[in-house]
Amino acid sequence: MYLTKKTYIGANYDHNNVTGTIEIKKDGKVIPIKFNRVSEITEQVGYWRKANQIHNWFVLHCQNGDDECQNTHISIGQLEDLLITCKKVIQDNDLAEELLPISQGFFFGGTEYDEYYYNDIEYTIELIESLLLEDNTDSDFYYQSSW
């Protein structure tokens, strides 16, 4: 389960007046990236493993109930809604089943409201809070699962 942030820079268009360089090495070998070809930067900003309650929230609130492992645009407002929901569940565990119910399925992980369930929610809170502190003016977020 991945949350990515795509930031448009438009270095591939001269009129955007974007300057800079990219120097990336992998195992000591330079990866040739031509800066003037870069239209956007994609970062993996969040990763969950078998956090089925979080996955279920994205499916129900962002993917119209369709769980096809599709790449789905997530608005800042939707991230804020998930953050609020997670905080409510942490503040009152009795709301867990109502607000962030578990989801059963192939590769979906545990089905108990246990420490792993709440750890995933705490991680989600920390993740979203940190993302909301960033300048996201030219950025879009996307959620995608892969089973």
RAJOPE-V465531 format. One record per residue. N is the residue number from 1. SS is DSSP state (a for helix, b for strand, c for the rest). PSI is psi in radians with two decimals (none if undefined). Layout:
N & SS & PSI
N & SS & PSI
//
This chain:
1 & c & 2.11
2 & b & 2.44
3 & b & 2.12
4 & b & 2.68
5 & b & 2.11
6 & b & 2.12
7 & b & 2.09
8 & b & 2.22
9 & c & -0.50
10 & c & 0.57
11 & c & -0.28
12 & c & 0.00
13 & c & 2.09
14 & a & -0.65
15 & a & -0.23
16 & a & -0.21
17 & c & 0.76
18 & c & 2.28
19 & c & 2.79
20 & c & -3.08
21 & c & 2.79
22 & c & 2.17
23 & c & 1.94
24 & b & 2.37
25 & b & 2.47
26 & b & 2.11
27 & c & 0.65
28 & c & -0.13
29 & b & 2.31
30 & b & 2.28
31 & b & 2.02
32 & c & 1.82
33 & c & 2.14
34 & c & 1.98
35 & a & -0.67
36 & a & 0.03
37 & a & -0.08
38 & c & 2.10
39 & c & -0.52
40 & b & 2.79
41 & b & 2.26
42 & b & 2.22
43 & b & 2.42
44 & b & 1.90
45 & b & -0.25
46 & b & 2.55
47 & b & 2.24
48 & c & 2.68
49 & c & 1.96
50 & c & 0.55
51 & c & 1.29
52 & a & -0.45
53 & a & -0.62
54 & a & -0.76
55 & a & -0.80
56 & a & -0.67
57 & a & -0.81
58 & a & -0.75
59 & a & -0.83
60 & a & -0.65
61 & a & -0.23
62 & a & -0.37
63 & c & 0.33
64 & c & 0.57
65 & c & 0.00
66 & c & 2.01
67 & c & 1.44
68 & c & 0.31
69 & c & 0.47
70 & c & 2.73
71 & c & 2.07
72 & b & 2.26
73 & b & 2.34
74 & b & 2.11
75 & c & 2.84
76 & a & -0.70
77 & a & -0.69
78 & a & -0.69
79 & a & -0.73
80 & a & -0.69
81 & a & -0.76
82 & a & -0.72
83 & a & -0.84
84 & a & -0.76
85 & a & -0.80
86 & a & -0.76
87 & a & -0.65
88 & a & -0.74
89 & a & -0.68
90 & a & -0.68
91 & a & -0.55
92 & c & 1.66
93 & a & -0.38
94 & a & -0.27
95 & a & -0.10
96 & a & -0.91
97 & a & -0.56
98 & a & -0.81
99 & a & -0.62
100 & c & 1.14
101 & c & 2.60
102 & c & 2.81
103 & c & 2.25
104 & c & 2.61
105 & c & 3.09
106 & c & 2.17
107 & c & 0.45
108 & c & -0.02
109 & c & -2.82
110 & c & 2.76
111 & c & 0.46
112 & c & 2.64
113 & c & 1.32
114 & c & -2.92
115 & a & -0.58
116 & a & -0.71
117 & a & -0.89
118 & a & -0.54
119 & a & -0.71
120 & a & -0.63
121 & a & -0.74
122 & a & -0.75
123 & a & -0.76
124 & a & -0.71
125 & a & -0.87
126 & a & -0.73
127 & a & -0.92
128 & a & -0.72
129 & a & -0.74
130 & a & -0.67
131 & a & -0.65
132 & a & -0.30
133 & c & -0.28
134 & c & 2.78
135 & c & 1.92
136 & c & 0.38
137 & c & -0.80
138 & c & 0.39
139 & b & 2.69
140 & b & 2.59
141 & b & 2.58
142 & b & 2.46
143 & b & 2.43
144 & b & 2.38
145 & c & 2.79
146 & c & 2.05
147 & c & none
//
